[in-house]
Amino acid sequence: MKLVAAFLLAVLGGNSTPSANDLKKILSSVGAEADDDRISFLLSELEGKDITEVIASGREKLASVPSGGGAVAVSAPSASGGGGGAAPAAEAKKEEKVEEKEESDDDMGFSLFD
C-alpha cells in the first residue's frame, strides 16, 4: 500500500511516469523501506496505463463487492424457519439492554479512550 501511495504522490506532484528511484526517494523521505521487487512489479503493472483510468476501473470492481453482510445473515434464518423466528428477536432485545448499561458507564466519565 505504501508503494501505491508513493506512486500516487509522484503523479500528483506532476510526474506522470515515476521511476523506481522516484518511489524510493518518496519512501525514504518518510523513513519507509522500499522493496525493489515490489516496486518493479508495481511499475510493470502500471506501465502505459493512465492512473485515473486504473482508479475508475477499481471503483467499478469495488461497487460489485457485497457489503453489510451482518444484516443479511440475521434475516436469512427467520425467513426460512417456521417456529424459530421468536428466538433471535429475544436475543436481540437482551443485547440492546446490555448496550444501555454500557452507555450509562460513559455518563460517569469513564471511557476506553480517556
N, C-alpha and C positions, 0 to 999 in steps of 0.2 A: 504494500500500500504506500509505503514511503517513496518508492520509486515512481509510482504513478503520480503522487503529489509533486515530486520534484520535476517530473516531465511537464505536468500542467503549469507549474510555476514558471518554467522556462518558456513555455508557449505564451503564457500571459505577459511575460516580460518582453515579448517581441520576437523570440527565436522560434520560428515555425518548425524547424527540424533540429532539435537539440541533439548533441552528440553524447557519447558516454562520459567524456571529460566534463561537459556542462552539467550533467546529472551528478557526477562525483563532487564537483565544486559546490553545488547547491546543498547536497547532503552533508558535506564536511563543514559547511558554514554553521550548521546546527548541531554538529557533533555526532551525526549518524554515520554508520559504516555502510559502504556500498559493496555489494557482491557483483563481481564482473560478469558472472554467468547470467544472473538475473537481469542485469542491465542490458546485456546483449540480446537476451530473449525478448525483453520488452521493446527494444528498438527494432528488432526484426519483425515483431508482430505489428508494430505501428508504422513501419516503413511504407511510404507512399500513400498513407491514409490521412484524411482530414480529421483532426481531433474532434471537431464539432459533430461530424457525421458518426464517429465512433460512439460519442456520448449519447447522441439521439437514438442510435440503434440499441444501446444498452438500456435506455429508458423504456423502449418498446418491449424489450425482453422482460424487464422488471415488472411491467404492467400486467404481464400474464402470470406472474407468480402469485399463488393464493396466499392470503394473509388473514390473520384474525381467526385461526383455527380453533381457539378455545370455545367460541360460541357455537360453532358447528358441532363440535364433539359433545357438548352438553345437550343440544337439541335433538341429536340423532336418536339416542336411546328412548326418549319419551315418545317419539313418533312411531317407533316400531313396537314398543312393548305395550301390552294391553293394560296390565294392572300395575306396572312398575312406575308409572308417572308420578305418583304421590311421594315416593321416597326421595327422589332428587330435589323436589320442591322443599321438603322438610329439611334436608341438609343445607340448602341454600339459606333458609331462614336462620339456622344455627350459625352459619358463617357470618351473616350480617350482624348478629348480636355480638360476636367476638370482635368485629371491626369497631363497633361502637365503644367497647371498653378500651380499645387501643387509642381511639380518638380522645377519650377522656383523659388519658395519660398526657397527651400533648398540652392540655389546658393547665397542667401542673408545672409546666416549664421544663419538663424533661423531654429530650428529643435525641434521636440517634445521631443527629448532625450538630449538636451543641458542643 
